Amino acid sequence: MEAIILAGGFGTRLSQVVRDVPKPMADVAGRPFLEYILDCLIQQGVDRIVLAVHYKKECILRHFGEHYRGVQILYSVEETPLFTGGAIKKALSLCNEDFVWVVNGDTHFEVPMEKMMCWAAEKQTSVTIAVKKMNNFSRYGRIMINGSGIITSFCEKEFCETGYINGGVYYLKRVILEGCPEKFSMENECFPVLLKQRDISAFESHGYFIDIGIPEDYQRAQKHFCIGD
């Protein structure tokens, strides 16, 4: 299995507590956060990883080099920000398989990958998103899903008592990005097209989820991984 990790963001909201390194390299319980993501992927059989990098990329390249725990690491370097869609498309040029995993570099979501692949094969959609059910949230937009597991809409951020959020883990068919521009947003330009085609499904995972994008959740991650170790 191949995976792309989006690790090129600036981490503006976290800058008050994490400086001098890109957000995925933020120290969490004595290790770069990105290592926890890589460990999770490798444990489930991913044997080739592409890191999509931009902001302070040298820090990531220097730390990981060409291999991590025996797995090949490749780098898709963005000289200027390409947004999520452009970053994925550029990284796909380093991939070989028809379906590729895409993971956010600032989010750790424990997803059973074999089960999710089986789900995607059953639904026969070009993209499957791992979703997490949450209560009393306003930080994330809500995802609406029909009874067949097909995503019907992405709602704007607002307070929600109970709902599903995008967990930042995608399993996608690489050909869907052929013909897309060099720079574009996956969420704003690609997903709406797939919605109309009923070609994007949701897989619910009950695994641990943490997004270190804000200081409060960054501190929660410190406690979780410290206990986990």
C-alpha positions in Angstrom: 0.0 0.0 0.0 1.1 3.6 -0.7 0.2 6.6 1.3 0.6 10.4 0.8 0.9 12.5 4.0 0.1 16.2 3.6 2.8 17.8 5.6 3.3 21.2 4.0 1.0 23.5 6.0 2.1 26.6 7.9 0.4 25.8 11.2 -0.6 29.4 11.9 -3.1 28.6 14.7 -0.5 26.6 16.6 2.4 29.1 16.2 2.0 30.4 19.7 3.2 27.1 21.2 5.1 25.5 18.3 7.8 27.5 16.7 10.7 26.9 14.3 9.3 23.6 13.0 6.4 22.7 10.6 3.3 21.6 12.5 3.7 17.8 11.7 7.1 18.0 13.4 5.7 19.4 16.6 7.1 17.7 19.7 4.4 15.4 21.2 5.5 13.4 24.2 9.1 13.6 23.1 8.7 12.6 19.5 7.7 14.5 16.3 3.9 14.1 15.8 4.6 12.9 12.3 6.2 9.8 13.6 3.0 8.6 15.2 1.2 8.9 11.9 3.9 7.0 10.1 3.9 4.3 12.8 0.2 3.8 12.4 0.4 3.5 8.6 3.4 1.1 8.7 1.8 -1.1 11.3 -1.1 -1.7 8.9 1.0 -2.6 5.9 1.8 0.7 4.1 5.2 0.1 2.5 5.8 3.3 0.5 5.1 6.8 1.8 5.2 10.2 0.0 5.6 13.2 2.2 4.1 16.3 0.5 6.2 19.1 2.0 6.6 22.9 1.7 6.9 25.0 4.9 10.3 24.4 6.5 10.6 21.2 4.6 14.3 20.8 5.4 13.3 19.9 9.0 11.3 17.0 7.8 13.8 15.8 5.1 16.7 16.0 7.6 14.8 14.0 10.3 13.4 11.2 8.1 15.8 10.9 5.2 15.0 8.2 2.6 13.7 5.5 5.0 11.8 5.2 8.3 11.5 1.8 10.0 12.5 0.1 6.8 9.9 1.8 4.7 10.8 4.0 1.7 10.1 7.7 2.1 9.8 9.9 -0.9 9.2 13.7 -1.0 6.9 15.8 -3.1 8.2 19.3 -2.7 6.0 22.3 -3.3 7.9 25.4 -4.1 4.7 27.4 -3.6 1.5 26.2 -1.8 -0.7 24.2 -4.1 -3.6 23.7 -1.7 -4.8 20.2 -0.8 -5.8 19.1 -4.3 -2.7 20.4 -6.0 -0.5 18.8 -3.3 -2.1 15.4 -3.7 -1.9 15.6 -7.5 1.8 16.4 -7.4 2.5 13.7 -4.9 0.6 11.1 -7.0 3.3 11.5 -9.6 5.5 9.5 -7.2 3.0 6.8 -6.6 2.4 3.6 -8.6 -0.9 2.1 -7.4 -4.3 2.8 -8.7 -5.7 3.5 -5.2 -3.7 5.6 -2.8 -4.1 6.6 0.9 -4.0 10.3 1.7 -3.5 11.4 5.3 -3.3 14.8 7.0 0.0 15.5 8.6 -1.5 17.3 11.6 -4.2 14.7 12.4 -3.9 11.3 13.9 -6.9 9.1 13.3 -6.8 5.4 14.0 -8.6 3.8 11.0 -8.7 0.0 10.3 -7.3 0.3 6.7 -8.2 -3.2 5.5 -11.8 -2.8 6.6 -11.9 0.6 4.9 -10.5 -0.8 1.7 -13.2 -3.5 1.7 -15.8 -0.9 2.3 -14.5 1.2 -0.6 -14.5 -1.8 -2.9 -18.1 -2.6 -1.9 -19.3 1.0 -2.5 -17.2 1.3 -5.7 -16.7 5.0 -5.2 -13.6 6.9 -6.4 -13.0 8.4 -2.9 -13.8 7.1 0.5 -13.4 9.4 3.5 -12.9 8.1 7.1 -15.4 9.9 9.3 -15.6 10.3 13.0 -18.9 10.7 15.0 -18.6 13.6 17.4 -20.8 15.4 19.9 -21.2 19.1 20.7 -18.7 20.5 18.2 -18.4 23.7 16.1 -14.8 23.5 15.0 -15.5 21.1 12.1 -18.0 21.0 9.3 -20.5 18.2 9.4 -20.8 15.5 6.7 -24.2 14.2 5.7 -24.4 10.5 4.7 -27.3 8.6 3.3 -28.4 5.1 4.3 -26.1 3.5 1.7 -23.0 5.2 3.1 -22.7 7.7 0.2 -21.9 11.3 1.2 -24.6 13.7 0.2 -23.2 17.0 1.4 -20.6 18.8 3.4 -22.0 21.4 5.8 -20.4 24.6 6.9 -19.0 24.9 10.4 -21.6 25.6 13.0 -22.5 24.1 16.4 -23.8 20.6 16.1 -25.0 18.3 18.9 -24.2 15.1 17.0 -22.7 14.4 13.6 -19.9 13.1 11.5 -16.7 15.0 10.6 -14.0 14.5 8.0 -11.3 12.6 9.8 -8.6 13.5 7.3 -8.0 10.0 5.9 -8.8 9.4 2.3 -8.6 6.3 0.1 -8.8 7.6 -3.5 -8.6 6.5 -7.1 -5.7 8.4 -8.6 -7.3 8.9 -12.0 -10.0 11.3 -10.5 -7.3 14.1 -10.4 -6.3 13.7 -14.0 -7.1 16.9 -15.8 -7.2 19.0 -12.6 -5.2 22.2 -12.5 -1.8 22.3 -10.8 -3.2 24.3 -7.9 -6.7 23.6 -6.5 -8.7 22.8 -3.3 -9.7 19.1 -2.9 -12.6 20.2 -0.6 -13.9 23.1 -2.6 -13.3 22.0 -6.2 -13.1 18.2 -6.4 -15.5 17.0 -3.7 -18.5 18.9 -5.0 -18.2 17.2 -8.4 -18.0 13.8 -6.8 -21.0 14.6 -4.7 -23.1 15.2 -7.8 -21.9 11.9 -9.2 -22.6 10.1 -5.9 -19.0 9.0 -6.2 -17.8 9.7 -2.6 -18.5 7.4 0.4 -18.0 7.6 4.1 -16.4 4.9 6.3 -17.0 5.4 10.0 -14.1 4.6 12.3 -14.4 4.5 16.1 -10.6 4.8 16.6 -8.8 7.5 18.5 -8.8 10.9 16.8 -6.8 14.0 17.5 -6.2 17.2 15.4 -3.3 19.2 16.9 -4.2 22.3 14.9 -5.1 24.4 18.0 -3.1 24.7 21.3 -5.8 23.0 23.4 -5.8 19.8 21.3 -2.0 19.9 21.0 -1.9 19.7 24.8 -4.5 16.8 24.8 -2.2 14.9 22.4 0.7 15.3 24.8 -1.3 13.6 27.5 -2.6 10.8 25.3 0.7 9.8 23.7 2.5 10.0 27.0 0.0 7.6 28.6 0.1 5.5 25.5 3.9 5.1 25.7 
